Amino acid sequence: MKELEIIQKFYDLIKWYIPILNRLPQSYKFTLGERITTGLYDFLEALVTAQYSQEKINLLEGLNGKLNIIRYQTRLLLDFGLMSIKRHEYISKLLEEIGSDLGGWIKHQKRNRVNP
């Protein structure tokens, strides 16, 4: 089931990313680090909520913007020299996969709404 796959991918992303954010210097940990952490948890919560919602499309479409915010915040970590290029490439790839999965889930829901 596509929904479960995207949820598992995002769960795994959080498990990988949070320890990195927890090691940020204090001046970033409680600003950018906290914002990214909150965004990650909120995104996971929204995915799980969408899985059980009757009206998934609005929830899922709202997640596209949230995913882009996470991408930009992650890029800031790289630009501030707080994340290696290798780690940034890895997380960017994961976020791209999650974005593709999210787009597929949205398309699937739209097809089902038009052709029940």
N, C-alpha and C positions, 0 to 999 in steps of 0.2 A: 504494500500500500504506500503510495507516494508520500502521503502526509507523515507517516511514521518515519520514513527515510529522512526527510528534511528535518524532522524533530531530532532524530538521533545525530545527524550531522551537526546540527547547531549545539546540541548538548556536548558533543565531543569538542567542538570549537571552544565552548566555555571552559571545559576542563583543561584545555591546552593554554588558553589565553589568560585566565584569571591569575595563575601563579606569576606570569610575566608582569601583569599590572600591579600585583602586590609587591613586586621588587622595585617599582619606580621610586626615584628620589621623592622625598616627602613633599617638595614643592610642586610636584606633578601628581603624586599619588592621590591627594585629596581634592584635586581639581579635575584635570583631564582623565586621570585613571578612574576616579569615582564615576564620572559621567559615562565613560565607556562601560564600566562594570554594570551600572544601572541600566544602560541601553541594552546590553547583552541579556540580562535577566528579564527585562521587559519584553524583549523580542521573543525569547523562549516561551514566556507566559502567553504571549499573544498567539504563537503557533499552536500551543496546546489548546487554548480557548477556541481557536478557529477550527481545530480538528473536530470539536464537539458541537460547533455552532450550526444552526440551520442556515444562516445567512453568512456564508464564509467569504464571499467575494469582497465585501467592504472591508472586512478585517484584513484580508490578505493584501488587498491593494494598498492599504495604509502602511503595510510593512515594507513596501518598496522604498519609501522615503526613509524609514528608520534604518534600513540596511545601508543606504547611501550615507547616512550620518555616521554609522559605524565605520564605513570605509574611509571617510574623510578624517575622522578622529584617529584612526589607525595610521593614516598617512602623516598626520601631525606628529605622532610618536617617532616616525622615521625622520621627518624633517627636523625635529628637535634633537636628533641623535640619541633617542631613548630606546630605539629598536634597531637591530641589525637588518641589513638589506635581505639577508637570507630568511629571517623570521618574517619580515614584511611580505616577501614573495610568497611564503608558505600560507600566511593568513589571507593574503589577497586571493590566492587560488581557492582557498576554502570558501571565502565570501562570494566569489564568482560562482562556484558550484551551487551554493545555497541560493543565490540570486536566480540561477537557471532553474533550480527546482521550484522555487517560489513562482516564477513565471509560468512554469508548466502546470503547477497546481491551480493558478488563476485561470489559465486557458481551459483546463479540464472543468473547472466549476462553471465557467461561462458556457461551455458546450452543453453541459448537463442542464443548465437553466433554460437554454433555448430548445434543447431536444430532450425532454424528460423521459 
